[in-house]
Amino acid sequence: MELRNIYCVILWVIATFEATRSESPDYWDQVARNELRRALNVRKIEKRPKNVVFFLGDGMGITTLTASRIYKGQLNGRRGEEGTLSFENFPHVGLSKTYNDDAQVPDSAGTATAFFCGKKAALGVIGLNSNAKLDVCSTAAGNEMSSILEWAQEAGKATGLVTTTRITHATPAGTYAHTPNRDWEYDGEIPAADRGRCKDIATQLIDSDPGRHIRVIFGGGRRMFLPTSAGGSRGDGLNLIDRWLREKSQLRPGKTFYVRNFTEMDQLDAANTDYVLGLFNSDHMKYELEREKTVNQSDREPSLKEMVEKAIDILVARNTGFFLAVEGGKIDHGHHAGQAKKAMHDVVAFDQAIEMAVNKLGTEDTLFVVTADHSHTLSMGGYAKRGGSILGFGGTANTLNTEPSHIHPDERVPYLTLAYANGPGGGMWFKRNYSDPGSIQPGPEDDNFIQDAGIKLGIESHGGEDVAIYANGPFAHLFHTLHEQNYIPVAIDYAACYRNQDAPHCREAETTGPTSKPEVGSTSVMSSSPTEPRTTTPTLFDPASSSTLSSNTASPAAYSSSPQVTTPSTGSSNTFSFLLISTIAFAVLIRGRPF
């Protein structure tokens, strides 16, 4: 090895040590003070939002959030536990009770009906109230419920729908479909006797309200819209993509587009696109881990972040305000397959899309809501060391010996930090030699590794515990405690004044100018005139000095929605050393010789 490479390795090892060693006791005091300062200075925004962006992480339970937060940090070379997902910095947080009308542990159809339509429904049923029965077509008529996407359309808003699953899958279908069976995605899935009475989900998206009025539709599931003669699944011979194009082209000639890959989507001119249908896969879209490795970049699928960004550009160009529903659906699929790494990687991609959207739109005129439909049986246990790989071992034999001393020697067995209560990995622990990790192929860090599970199932099941709700922007404070899941669209409707017109803020003029981004550190108190938002601005308090701060001298950190931790010198030296040594190592590598 050349001398310069040895220098680089040594310097990088030192830098890594500096970045990952334990924080000083004073550091934690400062962290707590900064968190308290931010909490005391949270500002309520009480005005009608021009836009609403609803993000749904399918299957993104609390354990998934924790594990993904650590995974994200470790992808970036950190220990992970100290970090956050971007939306975890939102100032308002609540919990959602996810059970279906007839099920203790829910499915995505009943939950989608709850958080889009405002009423709980039976497991497997979409857009129908609790009078409808699973698989019974005759119970659909008369029991249909409208969704918040339809309420937004009726209020004059442009609407969009983005997902990484089939666009006809349970969660996205909750915005536009009414069906007693979530599996009726195309005609062939409906019993022959019912096909004349109940429409399949794909047909509803193209032909019925509110689906046919959605301006931006991005996702997978192309085969649900195509006849078998064109490589699709439809037995009725209909080409619903052609039907959609003909109808929309007559309505908006030259401004209607169908796209099939990132390149075609990227070439869309937002200002000249009134309707777009993007179907990027015949089935569900790829896991982000797989999408990133696509060889043919010109024909690749867009990422969730790319789809959301293009959708926002198109909807903003309408200048009417908009409602956009976004699903990170592959999180759920990773869990069902028992592949925690894939699920967590899709959480990180989901987080990137949210961070981009917040930075692009700001939170003064846009309400952001981030939640999940349900959880999974993923658990995180053992006594792994701080900074240990989240995909690694929580319990060990004689390798790390990290368990507390009270653990009996007979119980010092190797097991992974992440495991499922049930799923494809059932019984795998007995077949794997964790005392010799190198013998396990694929290994725990591999993209296709299946986690251990307690009970053998072909597909891992959902979990029934509560899930988190994160909110930012106008009326985000309405999410603040334990909520029934069907409360979510009711609260959004109140804030956005779609159906609700009685609240005082709904009678005030809506902001129609360019969507603005809040200034970090802004200390101005907004006007109380009829066209301005009513805000609650608390007295600023500095817990470090136990004194009240003047609003003219408050630090930017007091107002930022993201953590801005000011660490004392004993803690900040770690970061400085890391940056300094990393810079030296990089310079050595570039110069080709040591200094």
MOWO-V881294 format. One line per field, one symbol per residue. ss: DSSP state (H for helix, E for strand, - for the rest). psi: psi as a letter, one per 30 degrees, with the letter a starting at -180 (. if undefined). A space follows every 50 residues. Layout:
ss->???
psi->???
This chain:
ss->--HHHHHHHHHHHHHHHHHH----HHHHHHHHHHHHHHHH---EEE---- EEEEEEE----HHHHHHHHHHHHHH----------HHHH--EEEEEE--E --E----HHHHHHHHHH--------E-E--------HHH----E---HHH HHHH---EEEEEEEEE---HHHH-----E-------HHH--HHH------ HHHHHHH---HHH--EEEEE-HHHH-EHHH---E-----HHHHHHHHHHH H----EEEE--HHHHH---HHH--EEEEE--------HHHH-----HHH- ---HHHHHHHHHHHHH-----EEEEEEE-HHHHHHH---HHHHHHHHHHH HHHHHHHHHHH----EEEEEEE--EE-EEE------------EEE----- --------HHH---EE-EEEEEE--E-HHHH--HHHHHH----------- --EEEE-----EE---EEEEEE---HHH---EEE--HHHHHHHHHH---- ---HHHH--------------------------EEE---EEE----EEE- -----HHH----------HHHHHHHHHHHHHHHHHHHHHHH----
psi->kleeeeeeeeeeeeeeeefglkllefeeeeeeeeeeeeefgkkkjilkke lkjjkjjjgileeeeeeeeeeeeffggleeffalkefffkfkkalkkfkl egkekllfeeeeeefefgklllkfkkgkaffkkkgjeffekfgkkllfee eeefggklllkklgakfgleeeffffljkgjffhfleffkkeffffekkl eeeeeeflkgeffkekjkaagefffklefggafkfggkjfeeeeeeeeee eikfgkkklfleeeeffkjefgjekkjjjgkeblllkeeeefgkejffgl klleeeeeeeeeeeeeffgfllkkkkkiffeeeeeefgieeeeeefeeee eeeeeeeeeeflgegkkkkkalelalgkljlahklkfkkfgbkfklcgee hfllffkkefgilkllekllelafgkffeffkiffieffjkllffkegkk lllekjkekklllgllllkkkkakgfffjfakkkeffefeeeeeefhdek gfkeffflkkkfakklkkkkgkgkkllglfflkkljjlkkkjfefhlkkk ffgklefffkflkikjklefeffeeeeeeeeeeeeeeeeefgll.
